[in-house]
């Protein structure tokens, strides 16, 4: 434990486990919002896990990071959020001290895992833009998937575990959280290290991605690749002089001319296809980067009011502080919606998962008829 952080609690009384009386009417809105987050978040994140299992196209090293982010969102929306809803409806905590500490630890751990995964996702996108071969080589190592999955969780519990005795029930937010005054110096340093450094590193990665993509676009425009017709007409001598080996031998002059003309025609036909495929791949990469950046922006939008409310908490009404905390709940259910809207592969995989029960029923019906 850290100096000044003690597990000696004040004598238990009824008011220490009760929510602030000013939340008596607001609690119904908070509970309703919590139920909505539980329904949408548990369904959407479970659907993402099933899509990852069903669709082989999604099982890539990069999507493994998104899978880990989904696990942290599922932990919060499906298991932790219902506990908060119960506290709102009961206007208090009824689980006891150790359960309150465990709940607070899991809430902050899931949030920190989300930040670390967002940082890994941003770093991976930059590595794919800057050095794709190096990223593929590293991610293909046998140790890479377990490290990418386990490192955010181990680091989160390693950083937050020593503050076990600082988690307490806070009547102003009707939930268990880090106590605002107990061990304040250490918890402030922890917030600066994790939230400040983590979110700043994510922003730096996306800035580097933007600069790299912009410079690449400028280079592509300055070095304009000629069209297939122009390329074939500008190199007639080279292609006429080129020897063509077919079936292990060298053609004569007539065969060489005929074969070279055939290759010209095939090259002119295949060039637009290759160019179109290259453009589609580049467009898909930009869409994935835009989706990841949108996930980061949604995280900022959900947690910025909470950070500001904690910074100016003395001058804010209790209901405003509670609302700022409730907005953070939305982050755990927003990501599957972004995946479905901004990524075609996830959207198709969601459709496959939703159609899976119908396919199973149809196959069973055919077996029964047979």
N, C-alpha and C positions, 0 to 999 in steps of 0.2 A: 504493500500500500504506500501511497504518497504521504508526505508529512501534511498534517492538517486534515486528512481524509480518514474519518473514523466510522466504524460500523455500529457505534453506540447511538441508538435512536432515542428520541424523546419518548416519554411514557405514552402509550397508545391511548387515544381518545376518539370519540365518534367523529368530531369535526375534522381530524387529520385525514380521514378516508372519505370525506364527502366533497362533492363538487361545490364550486362557488355558487351561492344562492342566486346570483344574477343570471346564471345559465338555466334556470328552471324552465323558462319558455323556449330558449334557444335550443335546448337539448333535443327537441323533436326534429328540428331542421338538421342538426348534427347527426342524429341517429338515422334519419332518412338518407342523407348523403352517404353515410357509412355503409348502409345496406346496398345502395346503388353501386358504390365502389366495389363491395364484395361480390355482387352479382356479375358486374361487367369484368372486373379484374380476374376473378377466379375462372370465369368462362373463357375470356380472351387468352390468358396466359396458359391455361390447360390446352386450349386449341393450338397454341403455338408449339407446345411440347409435342403434341400428337402430330402436327404437321412436320416437325423435324424428324420424327420417327418414321413417318409414312413416306415422305418424299425424299428420295436419295439425292436430288439436286440441292437440297438445303443443307446436307451434311458436309459442309466445308469447314476448314479451320477457322475462317473468319466468322461464320455463323455460330460457331461454338461459343464465341464471346457473347453473341446475342442470346444464345440459350442460357448462359449463366445469368445474364441480366433478367431474363424471364423467370428464372428460379427465384431470384430475390424478390421480384414483383409478386410472384405467386405466394411466397411465404407471407408477405405482408397482407395482400388482399384477401387470401383465403383463410388464413389462420389468425393473424394479429388484428385485422380490422374488426372482425366480429366481437373480439374482446372489448375493443374501444366502444363499439355500439352498445354493448351490455352496460358498460360504465355510464354512458350517457343516459340510458333509460332508467338505470337504478340511481342515478345522481350520486355515484360513489363507487369505491373499489371494495370488493368483497373477497379477494383472493388471498390476502395475507401479505406479509412483508417480502418473503422470498419469491413468491410468484410475481410481485410487483417489480422486484429487481430483475428477475429473468425476463419479464415482458419488456421493460425498458431497454435491457441489453439487446434483445432480439430486434426491437424497433430501430435502434441506432445502428446495429450491425447490418441490417438489411439496407438501410440508407447508405452506409459507407460502402457496402458491396456494390451498390448501384453506381456510386461515384467512381470507384476503381474500375468497374467494367466499362463505364463510359470513357474513362481515360485510356483503357486498353483498346477499345474500339476505335477511338480517334487515332491512337498511335499506329494501329494496324492499317487503317485507311491511308495514313501518311506513308507507311512502309510500302504498301501496295502501289502507291503513286511514285514514290521516290526510287524504290528498289524492289520490284515485284519478285525477281528471282530469289533474292535473299530471304524475303518473307516466306516464300514457298519452301525453301530449303529448311528454314528453322521450324516452320509449322509441320513439316513432314517428319521431324524427329519423333521417336516413340515417347519421349518424356514431355513433349510440348503440350498435348491436350490435357493430361492430368495437372500440369503446372498452371496452365491458363484457367482451369476450372477451380483448383483448390487455393491458389495464391490469394485471390481477393477475400475469400472467407477466412482463411487462417490469419491474414494480416488484420482484418476487421476485428475478429474476436481477440487477437493479441493486443491490439491497441485499446479496445474498449473494456476488456475483461478486468484490468486493474481498477476500474472505476465502479466496481460492483456495489460498493457501499454508498455511492453518490446517487444512485437511482432511487427516486422517491415519487410518491403520488403528489401531483401538483393540482390543487383544486381549481386554479385558474384555467387549465386546459382539460380538466377532468380525465387525466390519464397519467400513467407513470412515465417519468422522463428524468433527465439529469437535473439535479437540484440546482437552482440558479445561483446559490451562494456557497454551498458546501463544496470545497475543492475548486473554487472558481478559477484560480490561476491555471490549474492543470487542464480543466475542461476548455478554457479559452484557448490555450495553446493547442489542444487537440483539434478544436474547430478550425483554427487558422491553418494547421498543418494539413488536415484532411479536406475540408470544404474549400478553403482558400487556395491552397496549392493544387489540389486535385482539379477544381474547376478552371483555374488559370492555365494549367497544363493542357486541358482539353481545348480551351480557346486558342492556345498557341498552335496546337497541332492542326486545327482547322484553318487557321490563318496561313500556316505553311502549305497546306493542301491547296488553298485558294491561289497563293502566289505561284506554286508549281504548275497548276493547271493553266493559270493565266499566261505564264511564260511559255508553256508548251503550245498553247493556242497561237500565240504571236509567232513562234518559230514555224508552226505549220502554215500559217498564212504567208509568211515571208518566203518559205520554200514551197511553192505551189507545185504539187505533183501533176504532171500532164495527164490528160485524159487518155484512154486506151487507144483511140484513133490517132491522136497526136503522137503517142509513144511509138506506135507501130510505124507511122510514116517517117518519124525522125530517125529510125534505126534500120533502114532497109539493108544497108550493106552488111551490118553485123550479123543479121539473121540469115542473109543469103550465104555468107561465108561459113556459117556455123555447120559443123558436121553433125549429123543426127544418127545415133546408134539405135538400131532396131533389131531385136532378136539376136543381139551379140555381134552384128556385122555393121559395116558402113555402107550406106546407100550410095548409088552412083549419082551423077549430076541430075538426071531426070527425077530419080526417086528423092533426091535431096530437095529439089525445087518443090516437088509435090508435097513432100512431108513438111517442109518449112511453111508452105502456104496453109496447110492444115493446122499447124501449130499456131500460126498467126490468127486464124479464124477462131480456134479454141481459146487462145489467150484473150482475144477481144470479147468473147462470150463470157469467159470466167472472170475477167477483171471487174465488171460491175458487181458481180456476186461477192467477190472478195472485198471490194470497197464497201458494199452494203453491209456485209457481216462485220467488217471492222467498225463501221459507224454505229451499228447496233450495239456492239460490245462496248464502245466508248460511251454511248448513251446510257447503257445499263449501269456502267460504273459510276457515271455522274448521278444517276438516280439513287444508287445505293449510298453514295456519299451524302447526297441531299437528305435521304431518309435518316441517316445517322446524325447529321447535324440538326434535323428537326427533333429527334429524340432528346438531344442535348438542350435545345431551346425550350422544349416543354418542361424538362427538369428545372431549368432556371426559372421559368414562369411560375412553376408550382412552389418552389422553395424561396424565391426572392421575397414575397410578402412575409413569410415566416421569419426570415433573417432580419428584415426591417422591423418587424413587430418585437423581436427580442432585443433589438438595439435601442428602440424607443419605448420599451414596455411600461415604464413608469408613467408616461403621459397618455396611455391608451386605455380605453375601457376594456373590461374583461371579455366582453362579447367579441370585440374586434380582434383581440389576441387569439381567442378560440377559433374564429373564422380563418385567421391566417394559418393556424395549425391545421385546420380541416382542409384547406386548399392543397396541402402537401399530399393528402390521400389520393388525389386525382392522378398523380404520377404513376401509381402502381397499376392503373387500368388504361392509361392512354397509349402505351407503346403498341399493343396489338392492333389498335385502330390505325396507328401510323403505318405499321407493317402492311396492313391490308390495303390502305389507300395508296401508298407510295412504292410498293414493291410487287411486281407482277408474279414472281415466283411464290412469295408468301400467299398472295391472293389465290393463286391456283391451288396451292397446297391446302389452304383452308377449305376450298370447295371440295377437294378430294376427301378430306376428313369428314365434312358434313354429309357427303354422299355415301360414305362408307357403310352406315347402317342399312341404307336402301340396297346397296350392292350385296351385303350379306344376306338380307332377307330374300332377295331375288335368287341368289345361288342356292339357298336352302329350299326355296320353292321348286326350283328346277330339279334338285335332288329328290324331293318328295314325289314329283311327278314321274321321275325316272324310276 
